[in-house]
Amino acid sequence: MKLDILAFGAHPDDVELGCAGTILKEISLGKTVGIVDLTRGELGTRGSAEIRDSEANAAAKILGVSVRENLEMRDGFFVNDEKHQLEIIKMIRKYQPEIVLCNAIDDRHIDHAKGSKLVSDACFLSGLVKIETTVDGVAQKAWRPKLVYHYLQWKNIVPDFVVDITGFTDTKIQSILAYGSQFYDPNSKEPESPISSKNFLESLNYRSRDLGRLVGVDHAEGFTVERYLAVNSLGDLI
């Protein structure tokens, strides 16, 4: 299955928090999108790996993505080495995306920056024909995505561009709330975590409204880039 966009997250819920609005919009425009989670989030303060597996599947249905896979790397301890790069390369070659979305380049959680660099490096290496990979005994063809974009997470990194997600924020929040074990629930008996507060949940709306304000729309999501964006003419910019 060839996809237009493949979104990677170090943990289940990273993609939903960082770029669910953009994914929803692209799917509404006819694009095919998939998600690959690097870990099962087993070191999270709340919930369990099994619970988060179920939550991730529910969120995928809300988003309407074509596929969601989990590479089951070690939460907190995966590294950017050949072994892990090859796992990412296999996913890139399997789905041949034109665009890859991945974690923030710098963030509070160490897995986010690690995951960002791991996926970015694998996107380049995936285009090298002398790196050989096979899936179920079948050799894969080299494939390099045209574009790699990094979504924003905990830190307020200044984006290089924003996507208008007006009209998609309610469904984005629904996909996030599919992770009932992780986010604000006044009746939960689980320990508190940095993302379980009411303030964190409300901050998602603050950020999208603020980014939207800066470009004259209701809601937006921000991304950073690895190379200059190019347009055919000034009129392409809004």
N, C-alpha and C positions, 0 to 999 in steps of 0.2 A: 504494500500500500504506500503510494507516494503521498506525502503531505506537503501543504504549502508552508506551514509553520510548525515547528517543534519547540515546545517550551520545557525547559529543564528547571527543577527545583531541588535544592539540597534536601528538603524535607517536604512531606505532604503538607500542604497549605501555603508553601512559599509562592507558588504560581498564582493561587487564588488571591492572596494578599497583594502581590506585586503587579499582576497584569491581567486579572480576570476580565476587567472591563474591555480591554483591548481584544482579548480572545473572543469574547462574546460579539463584539462589533465585527471582527474579521469573519467569523462564522456567518453572521447575518449577511455579509457581502459575498458569500459563496465560497469562502476559503475553507480548506480542510486543516484541522489543527489537532495535534496530539500533545500529550504531557508525559514526561519521564521524570519520576522522582528518584533521586540518587539513594536515599535511605528510607527506612520505615519510621524515622523519628522516634526510635525506641528509647532514647535518653531524655525525652521530654518530661518535664516535671509532672504533667497531668496525663491521664489516659494510659494507653499501652499500644504496642505495635499493632496488635490485632484490631483494637478499636480504630486506630487511625487508618488501617487498611480499608475497613468498612466505610469510614468517613470519606476517604479519598474517592472511593467508587461512587458514593452518593454525590459528591461535589462534581465529579466528571459528568454524571448524568444531567445535573443542573446546567452545566456549561455547554453540554452538547458536543464535547470533543469526540473525535473518531476513535481514539485509542488512549489508554493510559497504562504505563508500565512502571514497575519498580525494580531498580537494579540491586537492591538489598545490600548496598555498601554499608560499612559500619558508621553509624551515627556518631559524630564527634571525632572519629579516628581515620576516616578515609583520607587519602593523600593524592597529590597530583603526580602520579608516577606512570610508568608504562602499562602496568596491569590495569589501572583504573581508566587511563586514557583509551585503551583498547576496548573497554566495555562501552564507553561513550561513542567511540568510532563505529562500533557495530550498530548502535542505534541510529546514528546519522546516516550510515550507508543503507540501513534497512528502510528508513522512511524518506530519505533524500529530500529534506526540506530546503526550500529556498531561503527561509529566514529561521534563525534560532534565537529564542529568548532565554535568558539565563539570569542567575542571581546577581545581586548588586556587587559592584567591584570592591566595596568596602562596607562593613557593617558590624553591628554589635556581636552577632553570633559568628564564631570563627568559621563555621561550615559554609557560610554564605560567600565570603570572599574566596575560600578554597574551591567551592563549587563553581564559582564564576570563572576562575582561572583554569580549572580543570576542563570545563566545557569549551571555553574559548580555545585553549591549546588543542583539544581534540578536534575541533572544527577545522583547524588548519591541517593537522596531521591526516585527517580523513581524506584529504584531497591528494595525498601522495600515493602514487600507484605502486610503489615498492613496499608499502605496508600492506601485508596480506591478512585478510580476515575471512573467516567462514562462519556461517550459521547453519546448523543442522547438516554439516558436510558440504554446503554449497558456498563456493567462493563469492565474495561480495565485490562489487565494482567500487572504485574510488569515487568519492563524492564530497564536494566542499560547498557548504551553504554560501549564498551570495552575501548575506548580511548577518551580523551577530549584534544583538541589542541587549543591554542589561537593564532590568527593571529596578525600581527603587524599593528599599525595605525599611528597616528601622531608622537609619540615618537620613537626614534631609540633604542628600546629595543634590547639587544643582543639575537638573536634567539638560541634555543637549537638544531634546525635542520632546513634545508632549502629544498625546493622542486624545482627541475629543471623544469622551465616552458617555456623553450626555444621553440619557435614555437607557443606559445599561447598568447603572449603579445599583438598582434594587436587586437585579439578578446576581450581580457580583456579590453583594452582601449575603444573599441566600446561599451562594456557593461557599462562602466563608463560614457561615453559621452551620453548614453541614458538619463542620468539625466541632460538634457540641462539647467534646471533652476539653477543648483547648481555650475557648474564649469565654467571655463574661456570662456567667450564670449565677444569679444571686442565691440559687438553691443548691449549688454545688458544694460538696464536702471535700473536694480536692484542694491541695495546697495552692496558694497564690503563685502566679508566675508573671513575668513582665508583660505577657500578652493576654492575661486573663482579666485585666481590669476593665471597668466600664469606660475609662478614659481612653484606653488603647482602641477599643472598638469604635468609639466616637471619633478618634483621630483619623480613621480611614476616610470618613466623610469630610473632616477638616481639610485633609491634604488634597483630596480630589477637587473639592470646591475651590481651594486656594490656587491650585495649578490651573483650574478652569478660569478663575478670575483673571489670571495674568494674561490669558489669551482670548478672553471675551466669550467664553462658553460656560456652561453650568458645571461640568465635571471633566477632569482630564487625568491621565496617568503619564508619568514621566519616565524617560529612558535615557541612558548614556550610550555613546557609540564608540567603536574602536577605530573608525576612520571617518574622514569628512563625509558629511551628507552632500549629495549632489542633486541639483534640479536642472531641468532643461531651460527654464526661464524664471525670471523673478515672479511672474504671475502664478507659478506653481506653489508659492508660499502663501499661507493664509494667516 
